[in-house]
Amino acid sequence: MPYTQDVVDEINILVRYNLSTTQEGIKVHKTAAPELIAATKRLYDKGLVTQEDGGYLTNLGHEAAEQAQMLLNLLNPA
């Protein structure tokens, strides 16, 4: 099953989180691209982030972000 653009947008939000601390979140401003705003809302609806506009990762969100960042690192080695 190929990735949809919605899933790619959600992954792009997840890889923006700093996984080395739980004290740092993100905020997607209302002036951001509509697809990023929608992706962040979907992540909230799925229970991966604490706020509709980002916030902090939940435990499940942290796991998803780890997996997304590992996949990105595998596909784009330094």
C-alpha positions in Angstrom: 0.0 0.0 0.0 1.7 3.3 -1.1 1.8 6.3 1.2 -0.8 8.9 0.6 0.0 12.6 0.6 -1.8 12.9 3.9 0.5 10.3 5.5 3.6 12.0 4.0 2.4 15.3 5.5 1.9 13.7 8.9 5.4 12.1 8.7 6.8 15.6 7.9 5.3 16.9 11.1 6.6 14.0 13.2 10.2 14.4 12.0 10.2 18.0 13.2 10.1 16.9 16.9 13.3 16.8 18.9 13.3 13.3 20.4 16.2 14.0 22.8 13.8 15.8 25.2 10.2 15.6 26.2 10.3 19.3 27.2 10.2 20.6 23.7 7.2 20.7 21.5 6.2 22.4 18.2 3.5 24.8 17.3 2.0 24.9 13.8 0.8 28.5 13.3 -2.4 29.4 11.5 -0.3 31.0 8.8 1.4 27.7 8.0 0.6 25.8 4.8 -2.9 24.3 5.0 -1.7 20.8 4.5 0.6 21.1 7.5 -2.2 22.5 9.6 -4.5 19.6 8.5 -1.7 17.0 9.1 -1.2 18.3 12.7 -4.9 18.1 13.4 -5.0 14.5 12.1 -2.1 13.6 14.4 -4.0 15.2 17.3 -7.1 13.2 16.4 -5.0 10.0 16.3 -3.7 10.7 19.8 -0.1 11.3 18.7 0.2 15.0 19.8 -1.3 16.8 22.7 -2.7 19.9 20.9 -4.5 20.4 17.6 -1.7 22.8 16.6 1.1 20.5 17.7 2.1 20.7 21.3 4.1 17.7 22.7 4.2 14.2 21.6 2.2 11.6 23.4 3.8 8.3 24.2 2.4 6.8 21.0 3.5 9.9 19.1 7.0 9.6 20.4 7.1 6.0 19.2 5.8 7.1 15.8 8.2 10.0 15.5 11.1 7.7 16.4 10.1 5.3 13.6 9.6 8.1 11.1 13.0 9.6 11.9 14.7 6.3 11.7 13.1 5.6 8.3 14.2 9.1 7.1 17.7 8.5 8.3 17.8 5.1 6.4 16.6 6.7 3.2 18.8 9.8 3.5 22.1 8.6 5.0 24.6 11.3 5.9 
